[in-house]
Amino acid sequence: MMLSGSPAGPDRFGTPILGVSEVSGLIRDLLDDDRLHGIWVRGEVTNYKDHTSGHRYFSLSEGTGRESALINCVMWRTYAAGLGFEPKNGMDVLAWGSVEVYEPHGKYQLIVRELLPAGTGERHLMVERWKRELAAEGLFDPERRRPLPRFPHRIGVVTSRTGAALKDILTVISRRYPVEVVLSPTAVQGEGAHIEIAEAIRRVDGLVDVIIVGRGGGSFEDLFPFNHPEVVRAVAACRTPVISAVGHEVDTALCDFAADLRAPTPSAAAELAVPDREEVLREISGFRERMEALLLHRLAAARSEVEDIRGRMHPRRLSRRINERRQRLAEHEEMLRRAALARIQRERGALAEVRASLAGQNPLAALDRGYCIVEVNGRVARSVRDLTPADRVTLRMKDGRARAAVEEIMYDRDL
């Protein structure tokens, strides 16, 4: 007897025999095709069951008669918790998920992660497509966002003239920081509303310091115009900083991503657009107190400095300081005089030494001892060989010169 899942080997014709688990594994591998993962499937809900565990089990069918098709679906509790409606049999829906095989039972099923009514679902898909396209254009880049002016003079509001959003914005601004509000009215829902919204944005751009674009809460259908690319591009093209305030805090529209700042509600947008007057006054008061304290500190320092100068300029103190400076000057003068005399003595001694050294080396010093210098033709005769008989020579002595003639040359034999 063969156990399920054990390979049986080839039959008598050589054809491989597969175990059940092997067949299930092959099916699983085939269903790993990327075309069966992260897909949208449209169909009619049948066999719907809301299990006590929170999981949802149902099938999606399509067509009638021979052309009908059906796929089993399961939506786990974690995904079902986010459903915004209660599915019913016969309802046309869009399901997003992946096809997987449940090997123990050998059946495949669609694991649903998101479920939408078909009409709304198609618009959701449209918004997702727009989001990808607009992001690719760079309209959602964070680097494009600009800071809001801290003290605006004029606020532009793009919303319905009769909606609660305008009233909330006016109430908040008048309470926090009253400034001029310029309304650029527009329809905020319905067919063609996106055209009016975009035109209202362009109409007020450049005339105000900040623009608030938005409306109160509503369904996905109500907020749909604020997802339209024309509105998003109008927001992105604004020269004026834009605050997007569409719906309530949980609501998100594509114009939120293109705006310079997103606010959860129109009231919150008004709070972000203008400062709080009370906070500004408190800040000014704090500045005033710090300036007064700084000024008082500077005055006290100046007063202390004046008192010090005044004390130093008192006649008796001034006279004493002058006498002290004179005494110190006299002491320095005596020190300089003594140093100068000592330097002169040292220099005199050094000069005497130099004079004595030079005197010892002076050839004229020998004249004082009775010697004389013989010069012939303007040159000193150092040897008798420099002379010839009848030369006219000059005899230089210590107190004058004499002229003589050479009569005879005699050589010392010892030299």
Secondary structure as a PSIPRED ss2 file (coil, helix, strand):
# PSIPRED VFORMAT (PSIPRED V4.0)

   1 M C   1.000  0.000  0.000
   2 M C   1.000  0.000  0.000
   3 L C   1.000  0.000  0.000
   4 S C   1.000  0.000  0.000
   5 G C   1.000  0.000  0.000
   6 S C   1.000  0.000  0.000
   7 P C   1.000  0.000  0.000
   8 A C   1.000  0.000  0.000
   9 G E   0.000  0.000  1.000
  10 P E   0.000  0.000  1.000
  11 D C   1.000  0.000  0.000
  12 R C   1.000  0.000  0.000
  13 F C   1.000  0.000  0.000
  14 G C   1.000  0.000  0.000
  15 T C   1.000  0.000  0.000
  16 P E   0.000  0.000  1.000
  17 I E   0.000  0.000  1.000
  18 L C   1.000  0.000  0.000
  19 G C   1.000  0.000  0.000
  20 V H   0.000  1.000  0.000
  21 S H   0.000  1.000  0.000
  22 E H   0.000  1.000  0.000
  23 V H   0.000  1.000  0.000
  24 S H   0.000  1.000  0.000
  25 G H   0.000  1.000  0.000
  26 L H   0.000  1.000  0.000
  27 I H   0.000  1.000  0.000
  28 R H   0.000  1.000  0.000
  29 D H   0.000  1.000  0.000
  30 L H   0.000  1.000  0.000
  31 L C   1.000  0.000  0.000
  32 D C   1.000  0.000  0.000
  33 D C   1.000  0.000  0.000
  34 D H   0.000  1.000  0.000
  35 R H   0.000  1.000  0.000
  36 L H   0.000  1.000  0.000
  37 H C   1.000  0.000  0.000
  38 G C   1.000  0.000  0.000
  39 I E   0.000  0.000  1.000
  40 W E   0.000  0.000  1.000
  41 V E   0.000  0.000  1.000
  42 R E   0.000  0.000  1.000
  43 G E   0.000  0.000  1.000
  44 E E   0.000  0.000  1.000
  45 V E   0.000  0.000  1.000
  46 T E   0.000  0.000  1.000
  47 N E   0.000  0.000  1.000
  48 Y E   0.000  0.000  1.000
  49 K E   0.000  0.000  1.000
  50 D E   0.000  0.000  1.000
  51 H C   1.000  0.000  0.000
  52 T C   1.000  0.000  0.000
  53 S C   1.000  0.000  0.000
  54 G C   1.000  0.000  0.000
  55 H C   1.000  0.000  0.000
  56 R E   0.000  0.000  1.000
  57 Y E   0.000  0.000  1.000
  58 F E   0.000  0.000  1.000
  59 S E   0.000  0.000  1.000
  60 L E   0.000  0.000  1.000
  61 S E   0.000  0.000  1.000
  62 E E   0.000  0.000  1.000
  63 G C   1.000  0.000  0.000
  64 T C   1.000  0.000  0.000
  65 G H   0.000  1.000  0.000
  66 R H   0.000  1.000  0.000
  67 E H   0.000  1.000  0.000
  68 S C   1.000  0.000  0.000
  69 A E   0.000  0.000  1.000
  70 L E   0.000  0.000  1.000
  71 I E   0.000  0.000  1.000
  72 N E   0.000  0.000  1.000
  73 C E   0.000  0.000  1.000
  74 V E   0.000  0.000  1.000
  75 M E   0.000  0.000  1.000
  76 W C   1.000  0.000  0.000
  77 R H   0.000  1.000  0.000
  78 T H   0.000  1.000  0.000
  79 Y H   0.000  1.000  0.000
  80 A H   0.000  1.000  0.000
  81 A C   1.000  0.000  0.000
  82 G C   1.000  0.000  0.000
  83 L C   1.000  0.000  0.000
  84 G C   1.000  0.000  0.000
  85 F C   1.000  0.000  0.000
  86 E C   1.000  0.000  0.000
  87 P C   1.000  0.000  0.000
  88 K C   1.000  0.000  0.000
  89 N C   1.000  0.000  0.000
  90 G C   1.000  0.000  0.000
  91 M C   1.000  0.000  0.000
  92 D E   0.000  0.000  1.000
  93 V E   0.000  0.000  1.000
  94 L E   0.000  0.000  1.000
  95 A E   0.000  0.000  1.000
  96 W E   0.000  0.000  1.000
  97 G E   0.000  0.000  1.000
  98 S E   0.000  0.000  1.000
  99 V E   0.000  0.000  1.000
 100 E E   0.000  0.000  1.000
 101 V E   0.000  0.000  1.000
 102 Y E   0.000  0.000  1.000
 103 E C   1.000  0.000  0.000
 104 P C   1.000  0.000  0.000
 105 H C   1.000  0.000  0.000
 106 G C   1.000  0.000  0.000
 107 K E   0.000  0.000  1.000
 108 Y E   0.000  0.000  1.000
 109 Q E   0.000  0.000  1.000
 110 L E   0.000  0.000  1.000
 111 I E   0.000  0.000  1.000
 112 V E   0.000  0.000  1.000
 113 R E   0.000  0.000  1.000
 114 E E   0.000  0.000  1.000
 115 L E   0.000  0.000  1.000
 116 L E   0.000  0.000  1.000
 117 P E   0.000  0.000  1.000
 118 A H   0.000  1.000  0.000
 119 G H   0.000  1.000  0.000
 120 T H   0.000  1.000  0.000
 121 G H   0.000  1.000  0.000
 122 E H   0.000  1.000  0.000
 123 R H   0.000  1.000  0.000
 124 H H   0.000  1.000  0.000
 125 L H   0.000  1.000  0.000
 126 M H   0.000  1.000  0.000
 127 V H   0.000  1.000  0.000
 128 E H   0.000  1.000  0.000
 129 R H   0.000  1.000  0.000
 130 W H   0.000  1.000  0.000
 131 K H   0.000  1.000  0.000
 132 R H   0.000  1.000  0.000
 133 E H   0.000  1.000  0.000
 134 L H   0.000  1.000  0.000
 135 A H   0.000  1.000  0.000
 136 A H   0.000  1.000  0.000
 137 E C   1.000  0.000  0.000
 138 G C   1.000  0.000  0.000
 139 L C   1.000  0.000  0.000
 140 F C   1.000  0.000  0.000
 141 D C   1.000  0.000  0.000
 142 P H   0.000  1.000  0.000
 143 E H   0.000  1.000  0.000
 144 R H   0.000  1.000  0.000
 145 R C   1.000  0.000  0.000
 146 R C   1.000  0.000  0.000
 147 P C   1.000  0.000  0.000
 148 L C   1.000  0.000  0.000
 149 P C   1.000  0.000  0.000
 150 R C   1.000  0.000  0.000
 151 F C   1.000  0.000  0.000
 152 P C   1.000  0.000  0.000
 153 H C   1.000  0.000  0.000
 154 R E   0.000  0.000  1.000
 155 I E   0.000  0.000  1.000
 156 G E   0.000  0.000  1.000
 157 V E   0.000  0.000  1.000
 158 V E   0.000  0.000  1.000
 159 T C   1.000  0.000  0.000
 160 S C   1.000  0.000  0.000
 161 R C   1.000  0.000  0.000
 162 T C   1.000  0.000  0.000
 163 G C   1.000  0.000  0.000
 164 A H   0.000  1.000  0.000
 165 A H   0.000  1.000  0.000
 166 L H   0.000  1.000  0.000
 167 K H   0.000  1.000  0.000
 168 D H   0.000  1.000  0.000
 169 I H   0.000  1.000  0.000
 170 L H   0.000  1.000  0.000
 171 T H   0.000  1.000  0.000
 172 V H   0.000  1.000  0.000
 173 I H   0.000  1.000  0.000
 174 S H   0.000  1.000  0.000
 175 R H   0.000  1.000  0.000
 176 R H   0.000  1.000  0.000
 177 Y C   1.000  0.000  0.000
 178 P C   1.000  0.000  0.000
 179 V C   1.000  0.000  0.000
 180 E E   0.000  0.000  1.000
 181 V E   0.000  0.000  1.000
 182 V E   0.000  0.000  1.000
 183 L E   0.000  0.000  1.000
 184 S C   1.000  0.000  0.000
 185 P C   1.000  0.000  0.000
 186 T C   1.000  0.000  0.000
 187 A C   1.000  0.000  0.000
 188 V C   1.000  0.000  0.000
 189 Q C   1.000  0.000  0.000
 190 G C   1.000  0.000  0.000
 191 E C   1.000  0.000  0.000
 192 G C   1.000  0.000  0.000
 193 A H   0.000  1.000  0.000
 194 H H   0.000  1.000  0.000
 195 I H   0.000  1.000  0.000
 196 E H   0.000  1.000  0.000
 197 I H   0.000  1.000  0.000
 198 A H   0.000  1.000  0.000
 199 E H   0.000  1.000  0.000
 200 A H   0.000  1.000  0.000
 201 I H   0.000  1.000  0.000
 202 R H   0.000  1.000  0.000
 203 R H   0.000  1.000  0.000
 204 V H   0.000  1.000  0.000
 205 D C   1.000  0.000  0.000
 206 G C   1.000  0.000  0.000
 207 L C   1.000  0.000  0.000
 208 V C   1.000  0.000  0.000
 209 D C   1.000  0.000  0.000
 210 V E   0.000  0.000  1.000
 211 I E   0.000  0.000  1.000
 212 I E   0.000  0.000  1.000
 213 V E   0.000  0.000  1.000
 214 G E   0.000  0.000  1.000
 215 R E   0.000  0.000  1.000
 216 G C   1.000  0.000  0.000
 217 G C   1.000  0.000  0.000
 218 G C   1.000  0.000  0.000
 219 S C   1.000  0.000  0.000
 220 F H   0.000  1.000  0.000
 221 E H   0.000  1.000  0.000
 222 D H   0.000  1.000  0.000
 223 L H   0.000  1.000  0.000
 224 F H   0.000  1.000  0.000
 225 P H   0.000  1.000  0.000
 226 F H   0.000  1.000  0.000
 227 N H   0.000  1.000  0.000
 228 H C   1.000  0.000  0.000
 229 P H   0.000  1.000  0.000
 230 E H   0.000  1.000  0.000
 231 V H   0.000  1.000  0.000
 232 V H   0.000  1.000  0.000
 233 R H   0.000  1.000  0.000
 234 A H   0.000  1.000  0.000
 235 V H   0.000  1.000  0.000
 236 A H   0.000  1.000  0.000
 237 A C   1.000  0.000  0.000
 238 C C   1.000  0.000  0.000
 239 R C   1.000  0.000  0.000
 240 T C   1.000  0.000  0.000
 241 P C   1.000  0.000  0.000
 242 V E   0.000  0.000  1.000
 243 I E   0.000  0.000  1.000
 244 S E   0.000  0.000  1.000
 245 A E   0.000  0.000  1.000
 246 V E   0.000  0.000  1.000
 247 G C   1.000  0.000  0.000
 248 H C   1.000  0.000  0.000
 249 E C   1.000  0.000  0.000
 250 V C   1.000  0.000  0.000
 251 D C   1.000  0.000  0.000
 252 T C   1.000  0.000  0.000
 253 A C   1.000  0.000  0.000
 254 L H   0.000  1.000  0.000
 255 C H   0.000  1.000  0.000
 256 D H   0.000  1.000  0.000
 257 F H   0.000  1.000  0.000
 258 A H   0.000  1.000  0.000
 259 A C   1.000  0.000  0.000
 260 D C   1.000  0.000  0.000
 261 L E   0.000  0.000  1.000
 262 R E   0.000  0.000  1.000
 263 A C   1.000  0.000  0.000
 264 P C   1.000  0.000  0.000
 265 T C   1.000  0.000  0.000
 266 P H   0.000  1.000  0.000
 267 S H   0.000  1.000  0.000
 268 A H   0.000  1.000  0.000
 269 A H   0.000  1.000  0.000
 270 A H   0.000  1.000  0.000
 271 E H   0.000  1.000  0.000
 272 L H   0.000  1.000  0.000
 273 A H   0.000  1.000  0.000
 274 V C   1.000  0.000  0.000
 275 P C   1.000  0.000  0.000
 276 D C   1.000  0.000  0.000
 277 R H   0.000  1.000  0.000
 278 E H   0.000  1.000  0.000
 279 E H   0.000  1.000  0.000
 280 V H   0.000  1.000  0.000
 281 L H   0.000  1.000  0.000
 282 R H   0.000  1.000  0.000
 283 E H   0.000  1.000  0.000
 284 I H   0.000  1.000  0.000
 285 S H   0.000  1.000  0.000
 286 G H   0.000  1.000  0.000
 287 F H   0.000  1.000  0.000
 288 R H   0.000  1.000  0.000
 289 E H   0.000  1.000  0.000
 290 R H   0.000  1.000  0.000
 291 M H   0.000  1.000  0.000
 292 E H   0.000  1.000  0.000
 293 A H   0.000  1.000  0.000
 294 L H   0.000  1.000  0.000
 295 L H   0.000  1.000  0.000
 296 L H   0.000  1.000  0.000
 297 H H   0.000  1.000  0.000
 298 R H   0.000  1.000  0.000
 299 L H   0.000  1.000  0.000
 300 A H   0.000  1.000  0.000
 301 A H   0.000  1.000  0.000
 302 A H   0.000  1.000  0.000
 303 R H   0.000  1.000  0.000
 304 S H   0.000  1.000  0.000
 305 E H   0.000  1.000  0.000
 306 V H   0.000  1.000  0.000
 307 E H   0.000  1.000  0.000
 308 D H   0.000  1.000  0.000
 309 I H   0.000  1.000  0.000
 310 R H   0.000  1.000  0.000
 311 G H   0.000  1.000  0.000
 312 R H   0.000  1.000  0.000
 313 M C   1.000  0.000  0.000
 314 H C   1.000  0.000  0.000
 315 P H   0.000  1.000  0.000
 316 R H   0.000  1.000  0.000
 317 R H   0.000  1.000  0.000
 318 L H   0.000  1.000  0.000
 319 S H   0.000  1.000  0.000
 320 R H   0.000  1.000  0.000
 321 R H   0.000  1.000  0.000
 322 I H   0.000  1.000  0.000
 323 N H   0.000  1.000  0.000
 324 E H   0.000  1.000  0.000
 325 R H   0.000  1.000  0.000
 326 R H   0.000  1.000  0.000
 327 Q H   0.000  1.000  0.000
 328 R H   0.000  1.000  0.000
 329 L H   0.000  1.000  0.000
 330 A H   0.000  1.000  0.000
 331 E H   0.000  1.000  0.000
 332 H H   0.000  1.000  0.000
 333 E H   0.000  1.000  0.000
 334 E H   0.000  1.000  0.000
 335 M H   0.000  1.000  0.000
 336 L H   0.000  1.000  0.000
 337 R H   0.000  1.000  0.000
 338 R H   0.000  1.000  0.000
 339 A H   0.000  1.000  0.000
 340 A H   0.000  1.000  0.000
 341 L H   0.000  1.000  0.000
 342 A H   0.000  1.000  0.000
 343 R H   0.000  1.000  0.000
 344 I H   0.000  1.000  0.000
 345 Q H   0.000  1.000  0.000
 346 R H   0.000  1.000  0.000
 347 E H   0.000  1.000  0.000
 348 R H   0.000  1.000  0.000
 349 G H   0.000  1.000  0.000
 350 A H   0.000  1.000  0.000
 351 L H   0.000  1.000  0.000
 352 A H   0.000  1.000  0.000
 353 E H   0.000  1.000  0.000
 354 V H   0.000  1.000  0.000
 355 R H   0.000  1.000  0.000
 356 A H   0.000  1.000  0.000
 357 S H   0.000  1.000  0.000
 358 L H   0.000  1.000  0.000
 359 A H   0.000  1.000  0.000
 360 G H   0.000  1.000  0.000
 361 Q H   0.000  1.000  0.000
 362 N C   1.000  0.000  0.000
 363 P H   0.000  1.000  0.000
 364 L H   0.000  1.000  0.000
 365 A H   0.000  1.000  0.000
 366 A H   0.000  1.000  0.000
 367 L H   0.000  1.000  0.000
 368 D H   0.000  1.000  0.000
 369 R H   0.000  1.000  0.000
 370 G C   1.000  0.000  0.000
 371 Y C   1.000  0.000  0.000
 372 C C   1.000  0.000  0.000
 373 I E   0.000  0.000  1.000
 374 V E   0.000  0.000  1.000
 375 E E   0.000  0.000  1.000
 376 V E   0.000  0.000  1.000
 377 N C   1.000  0.000  0.000
 378 G C   1.000  0.000  0.000
 379 R E   0.000  0.000  1.000
 380 V E   0.000  0.000  1.000
 381 A C   1.000  0.000  0.000
 382 R C   1.000  0.000  0.000
 383 S C   1.000  0.000  0.000
 384 V H   0.000  1.000  0.000
 385 R H   0.000  1.000  0.000
 386 D H   0.000  1.000  0.000
 387 L C   1.000  0.000  0.000
 388 T C   1.000  0.000  0.000
 389 P C   1.000  0.000  0.000
 390 A C   1.000  0.000  0.000
 391 D C   1.000  0.000  0.000
 392 R E   0.000  0.000  1.000
 393 V E   0.000  0.000  1.000
 394 T E   0.000  0.000  1.000
 395 L E   0.000  0.000  1.000
 396 R E   0.000  0.000  1.000
 397 M E   0.000  0.000  1.000
 398 K C   1.000  0.000  0.000
 399 D C   1.000  0.000  0.000
 400 G E   0.000  0.000  1.000
 401 R E   0.000  0.000  1.000
 402 A E   0.000  0.000  1.000
 403 R E   0.000  0.000  1.000
 404 A E   0.000  0.000  1.000
 405 A E   0.000  0.000  1.000
 406 V C   1.000  0.000  0.000
 407 E C   1.000  0.000  0.000
 408 E C   1.000  0.000  0.000
 409 I C   1.000  0.000  0.000
 410 M C   1.000  0.000  0.000
 411 Y C   1.000  0.000  0.000
 412 D C   1.000  0.000  0.000
 413 R C   1.000  0.000  0.000
 414 D C   1.000  0.000  0.000
 415 L C   1.000  0.000  0.000
